[in-house]
Amino acid sequence: MRLAIACLEDDSLTNAGAGANLTADGRVECDACIMEGRHGASGGVGAVQGVRNPIAAAHAVMRNARQGLGDLGLVPPTLLCGAGAHAFARAHGLAVGAPDDDAFLVTSAARARWGSHGERLRRYRAERGGAGGPPSPFPVLTGQVSSL
Protein backbone atom coordinates (compact mmCIF):
# COMPACT_ATOMS: atom_id res chain seq x y z
CA MET A 1 0.00 0.00 0.00
CA ARG A 2 2.79 2.42 0.94
CA LEU A 3 4.48 1.98 -2.45
CA ALA A 4 1.21 2.53 -4.31
CA ILE A 5 0.60 5.75 -2.41
CA ALA A 6 4.18 6.88 -3.12
CA CYS A 7 3.44 6.41 -6.83
CA LEU A 8 0.42 8.70 -6.47
CA GLU A 9 2.53 11.25 -4.60
CA ASP A 10 5.06 11.21 -7.45
CA ASP A 11 2.39 11.71 -10.13
CA SER A 12 1.63 15.38 -10.75
CA LEU A 13 -1.89 14.46 -11.93
CA THR A 14 -2.95 13.72 -8.35
CA ASN A 15 -3.40 16.23 -5.54
CA ALA A 16 -0.73 14.63 -3.38
CA GLY A 17 2.98 15.42 -3.22
CA ALA A 18 4.32 16.69 -6.53
CA GLY A 19 1.69 18.86 -8.18
CA ALA A 20 -0.46 19.24 -5.06
CA ASN A 21 -2.48 22.39 -4.53
CA LEU A 22 -0.42 25.15 -2.97
CA THR A 23 -1.00 26.75 0.41
CA ALA A 24 -1.92 30.40 0.82
CA ASP A 25 1.78 31.31 0.73
CA GLY A 26 2.46 29.23 -2.39
CA ARG A 27 4.04 26.19 -0.78
CA VAL A 28 3.30 22.46 -0.81
CA GLU A 29 2.29 21.05 2.57
CA CYS A 30 1.32 17.40 2.75
CA ASP A 31 -0.30 15.05 5.22
CA ALA A 32 -0.11 11.27 5.25
CA CYS A 33 -1.01 8.49 7.62
CA ILE A 34 -0.72 4.74 7.55
CA MET A 35 -2.05 1.96 9.74
CA GLU A 36 -1.14 -1.69 9.98
CA GLY A 37 -4.27 -3.57 10.98
CA ARG A 38 -2.77 -6.74 12.45
CA HIS A 39 -1.08 -4.95 15.36
CA GLY A 40 -2.93 -1.64 15.26
CA ALA A 41 0.29 0.26 14.64
CA SER A 42 -0.03 3.67 13.00
CA GLY A 43 2.02 6.67 12.06
CA GLY A 44 1.41 9.99 10.42
CA VAL A 45 2.82 13.32 9.35
CA GLY A 46 0.97 16.58 8.88
CA ALA A 47 1.66 19.94 7.27
CA VAL A 48 5.10 18.70 6.25
CA GLN A 49 7.02 20.67 3.63
CA GLY A 50 9.93 19.55 1.49
CA VAL A 51 9.39 15.79 1.84
CA ARG A 52 9.14 13.99 -1.50
CA ASN A 53 6.97 11.12 -0.21
CA PRO A 54 5.04 11.95 2.96
CA ILE A 55 3.71 8.37 3.10
CA ALA A 56 7.31 7.16 3.54
CA ALA A 57 7.68 9.57 6.46
CA ALA A 58 4.40 8.32 7.99
CA HIS A 59 5.64 4.74 7.59
CA ALA A 60 8.93 5.63 9.30
CA VAL A 61 6.99 7.21 12.19
CA MET A 62 4.96 4.00 12.52
CA ARG A 63 8.07 1.78 12.45
CA ASN A 64 9.75 3.99 15.04
CA ALA A 65 6.68 3.89 17.32
CA ARG A 66 6.54 0.09 17.14
CA GLN A 67 10.01 -0.13 18.71
CA GLY A 68 8.50 0.69 22.07
CA LEU A 69 9.63 3.08 24.74
CA GLY A 70 12.76 5.11 24.09
CA ASP A 71 15.51 6.29 26.40
CA LEU A 72 14.31 7.04 29.92
CA GLY A 73 10.90 5.62 29.03
CA LEU A 74 10.06 8.28 26.43
CA VAL A 75 6.97 7.38 24.43
CA PRO A 76 7.69 7.64 20.68
CA PRO A 77 5.34 9.86 18.67
CA THR A 78 2.78 8.46 16.27
CA LEU A 79 2.07 11.81 14.60
CA LEU A 80 4.57 14.51 13.70
CA CYS A 81 3.75 17.84 12.08
CA GLY A 82 5.55 20.66 10.32
CA ALA A 83 9.24 21.14 10.97
CA GLY A 84 9.35 18.18 13.37
CA ALA A 85 8.04 15.86 10.66
CA HIS A 86 10.61 17.23 8.19
CA ALA A 87 13.48 16.77 10.66
CA PHE A 88 12.32 13.22 11.42
CA ALA A 89 12.16 12.36 7.70
CA ARG A 90 15.66 13.75 7.14
CA ALA A 91 17.04 11.89 10.16
CA HIS A 92 15.58 8.65 8.80
CA GLY A 93 17.22 9.05 5.39
CA LEU A 94 14.13 9.92 3.37
CA ALA A 95 14.21 12.10 0.24
CA VAL A 96 13.83 15.65 1.50
CA GLY A 97 14.79 19.11 0.38
CA ALA A 98 15.59 21.95 2.73
CA PRO A 99 12.66 22.76 5.03
CA ASP A 100 11.98 25.94 3.06
CA ASP A 101 12.67 24.43 -0.39
CA ASP A 102 9.79 22.51 -1.91
CA ALA A 103 10.41 23.63 -5.50
CA PHE A 104 10.72 20.00 -6.59
CA LEU A 105 7.08 19.50 -5.54
CA VAL A 106 5.65 22.65 -7.18
CA THR A 107 4.56 22.09 -10.76
CA SER A 108 3.79 24.79 -13.30
CA ALA A 109 0.14 23.65 -13.34
CA ALA A 110 -0.13 24.00 -9.55
CA ARG A 111 1.51 27.45 -9.69
CA ALA A 112 -0.95 28.51 -12.43
CA ARG A 113 -3.95 27.28 -10.36
CA TRP A 114 -2.60 29.12 -7.33
CA GLY A 115 -2.23 32.34 -9.31
CA SER A 116 -5.70 32.00 -10.83
CA HIS A 117 -7.35 31.41 -7.45
CA GLY A 118 -5.43 34.31 -5.93
CA GLU A 119 -6.64 36.63 -8.69
CA ARG A 120 -10.23 35.43 -8.26
CA LEU A 121 -9.97 36.08 -4.52
CA ARG A 122 -8.58 39.61 -5.07
CA ARG A 123 -11.45 40.43 -7.46
CA TYR A 124 -14.03 38.98 -5.08
CA ARG A 125 -12.71 41.00 -2.16
CA ALA A 126 -12.52 44.16 -4.26
CA GLU A 127 -16.16 43.74 -5.33
CA ARG A 128 -17.25 43.27 -1.73
CA GLY A 129 -15.10 46.09 -0.44
CA GLY A 130 -13.23 43.65 1.76
CA ALA A 131 -16.23 43.46 4.12
CA GLY A 132 -18.46 40.67 5.30
CA GLY A 133 -17.94 37.18 6.55
CA PRO A 134 -15.39 35.79 8.96
CA PRO A 135 -11.74 36.84 8.68
CA SER A 136 -10.00 34.99 5.89
CA PRO A 137 -6.87 32.94 6.58
CA PHE A 138 -5.53 34.14 3.22
CA PRO A 139 -3.40 37.28 3.02
CA VAL A 140 -5.50 40.24 1.86
CA LEU A 141 -2.66 42.25 0.37
CA THR A 142 -1.00 39.50 -1.61
CA GLY A 143 -4.12 37.63 -2.64
CA GLN A 144 -2.35 34.32 -2.26
CA VAL A 145 -4.64 31.33 -1.87
CA SER A 146 -4.69 27.58 -2.20
CA SER A 147 -7.50 25.86 -4.01
CA LEU A 148 -9.91 24.41 -1.51
LUMMI-168972 format. One record per residue: residue in one letter; x, z, y of N, C-alpha, C, O in turn. Coordinates in pm, 1 decimal, always signed. Atoms other than C-alpha are relative to their C-alpha. Layout:
REM LUMMI-168972
  r       n_x       n_z       n_y      ca_x      ca_z      ca_y       c_x       c_z       c_y       o_x       o_z       o_y
  A         X         Z         Y         X         Z         Y         X         Z         Y         X         Z         Y
...
This chain:
REM LUMMI-168972
  r       n_x       n_z       n_y      ca_x      ca_z      ca_y       c_x       c_z       c_y       o_x       o_z       o_y
  M     +83.2      +0.0    -118.6      +0.0      +0.0      +0.0     +87.8      +0.0    +125.2     +62.4     -74.8    +219.6
  R     -88.0     -10.1    -116.9    +278.6     +94.1    +242.0     +62.4    -134.5     +33.6     +71.1    -170.9    +150.9
  L     -63.7    +130.0     -23.4    +448.1    -244.5    +197.9    -100.6    -102.1     +52.4     -65.9    -185.8    +135.8
  A    +103.7     +90.6     -49.9    +120.9    -431.2    +252.9     -28.9     +27.8    +147.2     -44.7     -64.9    +226.6
  I     +25.1     -35.7    -139.7     +60.1    -240.7    +575.3    +118.0     -42.2     +86.9     +97.9     -88.2    +199.3
  A    -117.6     +43.6     -75.7    +418.0    -311.7    +688.1      -6.8    -150.8     +26.3     +34.0    -196.5    +133.1
  C     +16.5    +144.4     -21.4    +344.4    -683.4    +640.8     -97.9     -26.2    +114.2     -75.5    -115.1    +196.3
  L     +96.3     +14.3    -109.6     +42.3    -646.9    +869.9     +63.7     +39.8    +133.6     +39.8     -24.9    +235.5
  E     -67.4     -42.4    -122.7    +253.4    -459.5   +1125.5     +98.1    -105.7     +49.6    +120.5    -117.6    +170.0
  D     -96.3    +103.6     -36.8    +505.8    -744.6   +1121.4     -65.9    -130.9     +43.2      +0.4    -217.9     +99.5
  D     +71.4    +123.7     -31.7    +239.1   -1013.5   +1170.5     -65.3     +12.7    +137.5    -150.8     +98.8    +158.2
  S     +51.3     -10.2    -137.2    +162.6   -1075.5   +1538.1    -147.6     -37.6     +11.9    -205.8     -23.5    +119.5
  L    +142.4     +32.4      -4.0    -189.2   -1193.2   +1445.6     -87.5    +123.4     -16.5    -207.8    +117.7      +9.1
  T     +76.8    -123.1     +14.2    -294.6    -834.8   +1372.3     +25.3     +89.4    +121.1    +121.2     +68.9    +195.6
  N     -14.9     -93.7    -111.4    -340.2    -553.7   +1623.4     +70.7    +125.7     -50.4     +20.1    +237.2     -37.8
  A     -79.6    -110.9     +53.0     -72.9    -338.2   +1463.3    +146.2     -38.9     +11.0    +184.3    -147.7     -32.2
  G    -142.3     +30.7     -10.9    +297.7    -321.8   +1541.7     +24.9    -117.0     +92.2     -25.0    -119.5    +204.7
  A     -32.6    +117.0     -81.4    +432.4    -653.5   +1668.6    -128.0     -72.7     +39.9    -209.3    -107.7     -45.7
  G    +118.4     +69.8     -49.2    +168.5    -818.2   +1885.9    -117.8     +88.9     +29.9    -223.2     +39.4     +69.8
  A    +110.8     -92.6     -25.9     -45.8    -506.3   +1923.8     -36.9      -1.7    +147.7     +43.3     -39.6    +233.1
  N     +42.2     -13.6    -139.3    -247.8    -452.5   +2239.1     +90.9     +98.4     +70.8    +137.9    +195.5     +11.5
  L     -90.6     -83.5     -77.4     -42.2    -296.7   +2514.6     -74.1    +115.2     +66.2    -193.5    +106.1     +94.4
  T     +55.8    -115.8     -70.0    -100.0     +41.4   +2674.9     -15.6     -32.6    +148.2     +23.0    -140.4    +193.3
  A     +20.5     +18.8    -143.2    -192.0     +82.3   +3040.0    +130.7     -33.0     +72.3    +129.5    -106.2    +171.3
  D    -127.6     +28.6     -66.3    +177.7     +73.3   +3130.6     +76.9    -114.3     -65.6    +196.2    -131.5     -40.3
  G     -59.7    +119.2     +56.5    +245.8    -239.3   +2923.5     +91.5     +21.8    -118.1    +179.4     -60.4    -144.0
  R     -84.8     -32.7    +115.5    +403.9     -77.7   +2618.8     -80.4      -9.6    -129.0    -203.3     -16.5    -126.8
  V     +64.7      -6.3    +130.7    +330.2     -81.4   +2246.5     +14.2    +143.0     -51.3    +125.4    +193.5     -66.4
  E      +3.0    -131.7     +64.4    +229.1    +257.4   +2104.6     -81.0     -15.7    -127.3    -190.5     -72.1    -125.4
  C     +68.6     +16.1    +127.9    +132.4    +274.6   +1740.1     -26.0    +134.1     -66.9     +43.9    +232.7     -43.5
  D     +34.4    -113.6     +84.8     -29.8    +522.3   +1505.2      -1.0     -50.6    -143.8     -30.7    -167.4    -168.9
  A     +11.5     +33.3    +142.2     -10.5    +524.8   +1127.0     -10.7    +128.8     -79.2     +48.1    +230.8     -43.3
  C      +4.9    -114.2     +91.4    -101.2    +761.6    +849.0     -10.9     -52.7    -142.0     -55.3    -164.9    -166.2
  I      +1.6     +37.6    +140.7     -72.4    +755.0    +474.5     -30.6    +125.5     -81.5      +9.1    +236.3     -45.2
  M     +31.2    -113.3     +87.5    -204.8    +974.2    +195.7     +17.6     -42.7    -144.6     -18.6    -153.8    -183.4
  E     -18.5     +22.5    +143.0    -113.6    +997.7    -169.3    -102.5     +89.8     -69.9     -93.1    +212.5     -64.5
  G    +113.9     -73.0     +53.2    -426.5   +1098.3    -357.0     +28.4     +95.3    -114.3     -37.4    +198.7    -125.5
  R     -25.4     -83.6    +117.6    -277.0   +1245.5    -673.6     +36.4    +142.2     +39.1     -14.4    +237.6     -19.8
  H     -44.9    -133.3     -40.2    -108.1   +1536.1    -495.4     -54.8     +43.8    +135.6     -29.5    +155.8    +180.0
  G     +55.6     -33.9    -130.6    -292.7   +1526.2    -164.5    +103.5      +3.3    +111.3     +79.4     +61.7    +216.9
  A    -104.5      +3.9    -102.3     +29.1   +1463.9     +26.4     -38.1    -100.6    +107.5     -99.2    -203.4     +78.0
  S     +29.5     +92.7    -109.0      -2.7   +1299.8    +366.7    +108.0     +10.7    +106.6    +182.9    +108.1    +113.7
  G     -91.8      +1.9    -112.1    +202.2   +1205.8    +667.1     -49.8     -98.2    +103.1    -118.6    -194.9     +70.2
  G     +45.7     +90.0    -104.7    +141.3   +1042.3    +999.2     +87.4      +5.4    +123.4    +160.8    +101.4    +146.7
  V     -64.1      +6.3    -130.7    +282.4    +935.1   +1331.6    -104.5     -48.6     +99.2    -194.9    -123.9     +63.2
  G     +93.9     +41.2    -103.1     +96.6    +888.1   +1657.7     +70.8     -28.6    +130.4    +171.1     +34.5    +163.6
  A     -52.6     +36.3    -132.4    +166.2    +726.9   +1994.5    +150.9     -19.5      -2.8    +221.6     +20.7     +89.6
  V    -144.6     +20.2     +14.2    +510.2    +624.8   +1870.0     +37.1    -136.3     +58.0     -29.4    -236.5     +31.6
  Q     -49.6    +123.4     -60.5    +702.4    +363.0   +2066.6    +133.8     -37.4     -62.0    +211.1     +49.3    -102.9
  G    -131.1     +47.4     +42.9    +993.5    +148.9   +1955.2     +28.7      +9.6    -148.0    +144.5      -0.8    -188.3
  V     -18.4      -6.1    +145.1    +938.7    +184.1   +1579.1     -60.4    -126.8     -59.4    -179.6    -153.0     -42.7
  R     +46.2    +129.3     +51.8    +913.5    -150.0   +1399.1    -117.0     +15.0     -96.4    -214.3     -59.8     -86.5
  N    +106.9     -19.8     +98.3    +696.7     -21.4   +1112.4     -43.8    +146.3      -0.9     +13.2    +227.9     -73.4
  P     +48.8    -138.2      -4.3    +504.1    +296.1   +1195.3     -43.7     +53.7    -136.9     -33.7    +173.8    -161.8
  I     +41.1     -48.3    +132.2    +370.8    +310.3    +837.3    +120.8     +52.6     -77.4    +107.4    +146.6    -155.8
  A    -121.3     -50.5     +65.3    +730.6    +354.1    +715.6     +35.0    +138.2     +53.5     +81.9    +224.0     -21.3
  A     -25.1    -132.0     -58.2    +767.9    +645.9    +956.5     -99.0    +102.2     -55.5     -61.0    +215.1     -86.8
  A    +101.1     -90.3     +57.0    +440.3    +799.0    +831.6     +36.3     +35.4    -144.0     +21.8    +150.3    -185.8
  H     -40.8     -23.8    +138.8    +564.3    +759.4    +473.6    +118.9     +95.8      -6.0    +124.1    +183.2     -92.6
  A    -115.6     -90.6      -3.8    +893.5    +929.6    +562.5     -43.4    +142.0     +34.4     +10.7    +237.9     -20.5
  V     +53.5    -132.8     -33.3    +699.3   +1219.2    +720.7     -63.1     +61.7    -124.3     -42.3    +179.7    -152.5
  M     +63.6     -50.1    +121.8    +495.7   +1251.9    +400.4    +104.9     +43.0    -103.0     +94.4    +151.2    -160.8
  R    -105.4     -34.7     +96.4    +807.0   +1245.3    +178.1     +71.5    +127.9     +42.0    +100.6    +213.6     -41.4
  N     -68.3    -118.6     -51.3    +974.6   +1504.3    +398.9     -86.0    +124.9     -20.5     -35.1    +230.1     -59.0
  A     +90.7    -115.1     +14.7    +668.2   +1732.2    +389.3     -12.0     +43.8    -145.3     -30.6    +162.2    -173.2
  R     +12.7     -33.2    +142.1    +654.1   +1714.1      +9.0    +119.5     +77.5     -53.5    +113.5    +131.3    -164.0
  Q    -118.4     -72.5     +45.6   +1000.8   +1870.7     -13.2     -16.8    +150.9     +11.3     +67.7    +227.1     -35.7
  G     +26.6    -143.5      -9.5    +849.5   +2207.3     +69.2     +61.3     +62.0    +123.8    +103.6      -7.3    +216.3
  L     -49.1     -73.4    -115.9    +963.5   +2473.7    +308.4    +145.7     -33.4     +29.8    +226.6     -55.5     -60.3
  G    -135.9     +28.7     -44.0   +1275.7   +2408.8    +511.3     +80.0    +127.1     +18.0     +42.2    +233.2     -31.6
  D     -85.3    -115.3     -28.4   +1551.4   +2639.8    +628.9     -80.5    +111.2     +65.1    -165.2     +86.6    +151.0
  L     +66.7    -120.0     -52.2   +1431.5   +2992.3    +704.4    -151.4      -5.2     -16.9    -224.6     +60.7     +56.9
  G    +143.5      +6.1     +28.2   +1089.6   +2902.9    +562.3     -79.5     -85.6     +96.4    -201.8     -73.7    +103.1
  L     +73.0     +86.3     -92.8   +1005.8   +2643.1    +827.8     -89.3     -96.6     -76.3     -47.7    -157.5    -174.9
  V     +96.3     +90.7     +60.7    +697.2   +2442.9    +738.1     +23.4    -139.7     +57.6     +19.1    -156.4    +179.4
  P     -23.9    +134.4     -52.4    +769.1   +2068.4    +764.2    -128.3     -59.2     +57.8    -237.7     -29.7      +9.7
  P    +119.9     +59.4     -61.3    +534.1   +1866.9    +985.7     -60.6    -107.1     -90.5      +8.2    -167.4    -172.9
  T     +66.1    +111.0     +67.0    +277.9   +1627.0    +845.6     -46.1    -104.0    +101.1     -90.7    -212.1     +62.4
  L     +35.3     +93.9    -106.3    +206.5   +1459.9   +1181.1     +97.4     +18.4    +114.9    +115.8    +129.2    +165.2
  L     -91.3      -1.4    -114.2    +457.4   +1369.8   +1451.3     -47.9    -103.5    +100.7     -95.5    -210.5     +62.7
  C     +47.2     +90.4    -103.9    +374.9   +1208.0   +1784.3    +108.7     -26.6    +103.7    +200.0     +53.5    +123.6
  G     -84.9     +35.0    -112.7    +555.4   +1031.6   +2065.7    +148.6      +0.7     -30.9    +193.9     -52.6    -132.1
  A    -146.1      -2.4     +11.5    +924.4   +1097.0   +2114.1     +46.7     +69.5    -127.5    +148.3     +30.7    -185.1
  G     -36.8     -68.8    +123.7    +935.3   +1337.1   +1818.3     -11.0     -91.4    -120.8     +72.7     -86.1    -210.9
  A     +16.4     +95.5    +109.0    +804.3   +1065.8   +1586.2    +111.5    -104.0      +3.2    +163.5    -143.3    -101.2
  H    -108.6     +98.0     -14.1   +1060.7    +819.5   +1723.4    +132.1     +59.5     -47.8    +205.6      -5.0    -122.5
  A    -125.0     -65.3     +41.0   +1348.1   +1066.2   +1677.0      +4.1     +19.5    -151.1    +108.6      +0.5    -213.4
  F      +7.8     -18.1    +144.8   +1232.1   +1141.6   +1322.4     +27.4    -132.2     -71.5    +104.4    -136.4    -167.4
  A     -19.6    +131.3     +61.3   +1216.1    +770.4   +1236.4    +146.7     -42.4      +7.8    +202.3     -92.8     -89.7
  R    -141.4     +34.6     -16.6   +1565.6    +713.6   +1375.4     +87.2     +83.5     -94.8    +177.2     +30.6    -160.0
  A     -78.8     -89.6     +84.5   +1704.4   +1016.0   +1189.3     -13.5     -34.9    -148.6     +74.8      -3.3    -228.3
  H     +22.5     +36.6    +139.6   +1558.2    +879.6    +864.7     +34.8    -146.6     -28.3      -5.3    -202.6    -130.2
  G     -54.0    +133.2     +23.5   +1722.1    +539.3    +904.9     -98.3    -114.6      +8.0     -72.4    -221.8     -46.7
  L     +97.9    +107.5     -11.8   +1413.4    +337.1    +991.7     +35.9     -93.5    +115.6    +113.0     -56.5    +204.2
  A     -27.5     +99.4    -104.2   +1421.3     +24.2   +1210.3     -68.3     +41.9    +129.4    -190.7     +36.5    +141.8
  V     +51.7     -42.5    -130.3   +1382.6    +150.2   +1565.2     +85.6     -60.5    +110.3    +203.6     -90.1     +91.1
  G     -72.7     +34.5    -120.6   +1478.9     +37.9   +1911.1     +21.0    +128.4     +77.6      -8.5    +236.9     +27.5
  A      -9.8    -117.9     -86.9   +1559.5    +273.1   +2195.3    -141.7     +48.6     +29.2    -235.7     -30.9     +27.0
  P    +135.1     -51.5     -24.0   +1266.0    +503.4   +2276.0     -74.7     -74.8    +110.2    -197.3     -85.1    +105.7
  D     +65.3     +70.6    -109.6   +1198.4    +305.9   +2594.2     +12.3    -152.0     -12.7     -14.1    -224.3     +83.3
  D     -16.1    +144.4     +20.5   +1266.6     -39.1   +2443.3     -84.8     -45.1    -117.9     -45.9     -30.4    -233.7
  D     +86.7     +52.3    +105.6    +978.9    -191.5   +2251.3     -19.6    -149.8     +16.6    -117.9    -205.7     -31.8
  A     +12.5    +143.6     -27.0   +1040.8    -550.1   +2363.5     -16.3     -80.1    -128.1     -83.5    -183.2    -127.4
  F     +11.9     +73.6    +126.0   +1072.1    -659.3   +1999.8    -140.7      +8.2     -58.2    -172.1     -64.5    -152.4
  L    +138.4     -10.3     +45.5    +707.9    -554.1   +1949.9     -98.0     -71.2     +92.8    -212.0     -97.2     +54.2
  V     +88.4     +60.7    -100.0    +565.0    -717.6   +2265.1      +7.7    -152.1     -11.9    +113.1    -212.2      +8.7
  T      +4.1    +146.0     +10.6    +455.8   -1076.0   +2209.2     -51.0     -59.6    +131.3    -109.5     +10.5    +213.9
  S     +48.3     +66.7    -121.2    +379.2   -1330.4   +2479.4    -153.2      +2.4      +4.4    -211.3     +14.7    +112.2
  A    +146.4      -5.5      +3.0     +13.8   -1334.0   +2365.4     -50.7    +137.6     +42.5    -148.0    +147.1    +117.2
  A     +40.6    -135.7     -39.2     -12.9    -954.7   +2400.5     +23.0     +21.1    +149.2     -60.4     +81.2    +216.9
  R     -28.9     -13.2    -143.5    +151.0    -969.3   +2744.6    -104.2     -76.7     +81.4    -148.2     -28.4    +185.7
  A    +101.8     +78.7     -70.7     -95.0   -1242.8   +2850.7    -134.5     +72.4      -0.6    -202.5     +77.0    +101.9
  R    +125.6     -76.8      +6.7    -394.6   -1036.2   +2727.6      +4.5    +117.2     +95.6     -92.2    +144.6    +166.7
  W     -17.0    -116.7     -86.9    -260.3    -733.1   +2911.5     -15.7     -40.4    +146.2     -84.4     +27.4    +222.6
  G     +11.1     +47.3    -137.6    -223.5    -931.4   +3234.4    -141.3     -40.5     +35.6    -189.1     -11.3    +145.3
  S    +137.2     +43.7     -22.9    -569.7   -1083.2   +3200.2     -93.3    +119.7     +16.8    -176.8    +121.3    +107.3
  H     +85.7    -119.1     -10.2    -734.8    -745.1   +3141.1     +30.0     +77.1    +128.1     -61.2    +129.6    +191.9
  G     -35.7     -67.8    -124.9    -542.9    -593.3   +3431.3     -62.3     -67.7    +119.6    -112.3      -0.9    +210.2
  E     +60.8     +75.0    -110.5    -663.6    -869.0   +3662.7    -150.5     +21.6      +2.8    -208.4     +41.9    +109.5
  R    +144.6     -26.0      +5.2   -1022.9    -825.5   +3542.9     -32.5    +138.8     +52.0    -131.5    +156.1    +123.1
  L     +22.2    -136.2     -46.6    -996.8    -451.9   +3607.7     +17.2      +9.5    +151.4     -61.5     +76.5    +218.2
  R     -19.6      -1.4    -146.5    -858.0    -507.2   +3960.6    -121.0     -61.1     +70.7    -169.5      -6.4    +169.7
  R    +117.0     +64.5     -62.6   -1144.5    -746.4   +4042.8    -123.2     +90.1      -9.7    -197.8    +104.3     +87.2
  Y    +114.9     -89.1     +19.7   -1403.3    -507.5   +3898.1      +4.7    +116.5     +98.4     -95.6    +148.9    +162.0
  R     -12.8    -113.5     -91.2   -1271.1    -216.1   +4099.6     -16.4     -42.9    +144.5     -74.6     +30.6    +224.3
  A     +14.8     +49.4    -136.6   -1252.0    -426.2   +4415.8    -147.0     -24.3     +32.2    -192.7      +8.2    +141.8
  E    +142.9     +25.8     -21.0   -1616.2    -533.2   +4374.1     -78.6    +128.5     +15.1    -176.8    +132.6     +89.3
  R     +70.8    -128.5      -6.1   -1724.7    -172.7   +4327.3     +55.1     +90.2    +108.0      +5.3    +201.1    +127.2
  G     -59.4     -82.6    -104.5   -1510.4     -44.3   +4609.5     +75.0    +118.8     -55.4     +99.9    +215.9     +15.9
  G     -76.2    -108.3     +62.2   -1323.1    +175.7   +4365.3     -81.9    +123.9     -26.4     -26.7    +226.4     -66.4
  A     +84.1    -119.1     +15.1   -1622.5    +412.4   +4345.5     -82.7      -6.0    -127.4    -101.4    -112.1    -187.0
  G     +93.2      -8.7    +111.7   -1846.5    +530.0   +4067.0     +68.6     +24.3    -132.0    +178.3     -25.4    -157.3
  G     -49.5     -24.4    +134.5   -1794.0    +655.1   +3717.6    +110.8    +103.0      -3.6    +161.2    +146.0    +100.2
  P    -107.4     -98.9     +14.9   -1538.6    +895.9   +3578.7    +134.1     -60.7     +39.1    +149.3    -182.9     +40.5
  P    -133.3     +52.2     -33.9   -1174.1    +868.0   +3683.5     +55.0     -82.1    -115.9     +40.1     -45.5    -232.4
  S     -56.4     +87.3    +102.0    -999.7    +588.7   +3499.2    +140.0     +46.4     -37.2    +214.7     +92.0     +49.4
  P    -135.9     -33.4     +39.8    -686.8    +657.7   +3294.1     +98.8    -109.8     +38.2    +219.8     -92.2     +24.2
  F     -86.8    +111.9     -32.9    -552.7    +322.1   +3413.8     +40.2      +4.9    +146.6     -42.8     +35.2    +232.2
  P     -48.0      -4.1    -137.9    -339.6    +301.8   +3728.2     -80.4     -93.1     +90.6     -98.0    -211.1     +60.1
  V     +81.3     +77.2     -92.9    -549.8    +186.1   +4023.7     +86.0    -101.0     +75.0     +44.7    -215.6     +92.6
  L     -81.1     +87.2     -83.3    -266.5     +37.4   +4225.5     +62.3    -114.5     -76.9     +75.0    -224.4     -23.0
  T     -65.7    +105.8     +75.9     -99.8    -160.6   +3949.7     -97.9     -84.5     -78.9     -68.4    -199.5    -111.5
  G     +98.2     +73.9     +76.8    -411.6    -263.6   +3763.1     +40.8     -24.0    -143.8      -9.2    -116.8    -207.3
  Q     -47.3     +18.5    +136.0    -235.0    -225.8   +3431.5    -100.4     +62.2     -96.2    -150.2    +172.5     -73.4
  V    +100.1     -48.4     +94.4    -464.4    -187.4   +3133.5     +26.9     -56.6    -138.1     +79.4    -167.0    -152.6
  S      -5.3     +52.6    +136.7    -468.7    -219.9   +2758.4    -139.1     -50.5     -34.3    -237.5     -10.0     +27.7
  S    +134.1     +43.2     +41.4    -750.0    -400.8   +2585.6     -56.0    +107.9     -90.6     +13.8    +160.2    -177.5
  L     +62.4    -109.8     +74.4    -991.3    -151.2   +2440.9     -94.3     -53.2    -103.3    -156.4     +24.4    -176.0
